[in-house]
Amino acid sequence: MAGRTVLVTGVSRYLGGKVAAALARHPARPRVVGLDVVPPPVPLGEAAFVRADIRSPAVGRLLREERVDTVVHMNVIATPRSAGGRVPMKEINVLGTMQLLAACQKAPGVRRLVVKSTSGVYGAGPADPAMFTESTAASSPPRTGWAKDCLEVEGYVRGFTRRRPDVQVALLRFASIVGPGLETPLSKVFALPAVPTLLGHDGRLQVVHEDDAVEAMVRATIGPPGEHVTGAVNVAGDGVLTTVQAAALAGRPVVGVPERFAGAAARWLTRAGAAELTVEDLRLLGYGRVLDTTRCRTELGFVPARTTRQAFEDFCASHRLRGVRPAVDLVAEELRSAVVDTVASLERASR
């Protein structure tokens, strides 16, 4: 990797900044250039920073002038509020990726592309397999939010692969990422006074610690010549937690919402400012999703340092979430009734 130049997008965001800084201090000593529309809130170490929008033609010039050979795309946003709303979020995620890929296609020096994606592209539903491999077709593909954006992003990445077969492309599909410094829809759910899920269901969940997510991105970016992993790779901590078990670790009761009201419940919680949720998030909590990580271990050569439970426990400790409280079942039943009544009222009012 010596003498290589890596461009990292989305470095003003938490994970993007951490990946850029980790690459810059890697023993292989690549030259790292971080790209975003605003300066990063934390130092990038030895990585340089360039202020630009991935939707701008300036990116193409940057790739050529800096002789970039590796692009790490971290600028796919999970929360609408951080992007200024759902419309700007989709523009950045989908249109931004299209523009970045167009610039990479025209840059003959680009030889590797690593894209951060999500296991949300598999969706979540009652007909799902026990474990998703990278080749498993989604039985309930996502129709809204960040997961749908990532599904579109992956489609454009596959198109880029066909147009530039000389470029090695890796897509890392992460389970929900948790950690002390990261805010995601899932982490916000477990910080609520009660955790909403689908009534009568208790999904099996996997998470990955933020430090392991950063290490996986670095591992996918830097590797022995000719031995880089390509294609989609699932990344998740070992083991599973059910939604009820995770809620117990966070000291939260579980509130069951009938599936026909899931969309209304997600919209209500989002409007109330409690959490930015989509129906896909509630389906994940209800039906769960478990990943086969064989490729991650054998081809990427990466095993997360923390299991799903250890990563989630660290998240709970860092956010000062407490263990289960007395009479939690009674509280959960009261909250369940209140939420169901409220959502039913909203559903009737919307007709």
Order of alpha helices (4+ residues) and beta strands (2+ residues): beta-alpha-beta-beta-alpha-beta-alpha-alpha-alpha-beta-alpha-beta-beta-alpha-beta-beta-beta-alpha-beta-beta-alpha-beta-alpha-alpha-alpha-alpha-alpha
